[in-house]
């Protein structure tokens, strides 16, 4: 018999939709996929070459559970140079992607019944991991008309004596919102006052289009000491399948996370870590990331422009990441739910989207514009035409 915790676990909606779309594509169906949060750029050649070199040099054995020393040193340099936060290599742990890093953090800090605040809409994995480890996810609802951005006053309303942590994800998946430095600072100060951990998911830091990215741990030493700074190579360097992520935090927590790493994944694939190291150190990397960001911004603008042409759809213009999160409630209500709407669009329109309910926002759809401009134009036109047919059935 399965454990109660595993029995209540929901599958990832994004991966489920993507798998269904790939299944249809394999049968020869022309599907436009807006599902997975995965850049369509290839991993840079210099990263692949560094990995291949490490492989050929025999770097295929076990590595330190916290990550190879060179990579942790390079990450400490990166965090100081780009994020304004000083960490020692011993305060950094490398694990199998940001998803695994978050799992290990929750495992390290949560006891049964501990509450974790999630700003809603939130990434689909947060609540499932929290529940799996005995915690209680508490949704803090954000409003589209306020830019899907939180305030310290709103967050304070949801804090109880059971609150253990808050997860901040800016730029945000799924909304593309970028939280203001002022409000991030006020929320960080609130966490300090109330003795709450701050988990900052910074996986989309490279893709901020109008504002400036800010790491909460940079505000002060006191804030740094309650913060888990989480990031990965997946999005920034288009290394999703490599599974290399990391956390930076005070050493007493890093040691616990490294111990958990040693008892779960042992270590991240050794030669993959040398590829990640090259991503940080190669002089071509900055230009590669800049080119990807420029293209994503161009696609964002086009996707936003096209979605505005669909009747009864409200569209928030994202400021970061590579997702757009329109409100399709008018059509979702006609069909009964946003899940039924995504099924309808997949079957009738041959377009794969992710239902907003998976992110805590019923009626919305998440579209990833990390795909070609041709797919964006073709896919949104298919959505528009399919919904027109639905409206005509009334």
Buried (B, 14 or more C-beta within 10 A) or exposed (E): EEEEEEEEEEEBBBBBBBBBBBEBBEEEEEBBBBBBBBBBBEBBEBBBEBBEBBBEEEBEEEBBBBBBEBBBBBBBBBBEEEBEBBBEBBBBBBBBBBBBBBBBBBBBBBEEEBBBBBBBBBBBBBBBBBBBBBBBBBBBBBEBEEBBBBBBEBBBEBBEEEBBBBBBBBBBBBBBBBBBBEBBBBBBBBBBEBEBBBBBBBBBBBBBBEBEBBBBBBBEEEBBEBBBBBBBBBBBBBBBEBBBBBBBBBEEBBBBBBBBBBEBBEBBBBBBBBBBBBBBBBEEBEEBBEEBBEBBBEBBEBBBEBBEEBEEBBBBBBBBBBBBBBBBBBBBEBBEBBBBBBBBBBEBBBBBBBBBBBBBBBBBBBBBBBBBEEBBBBBBBBBBEBBEEBEEEE
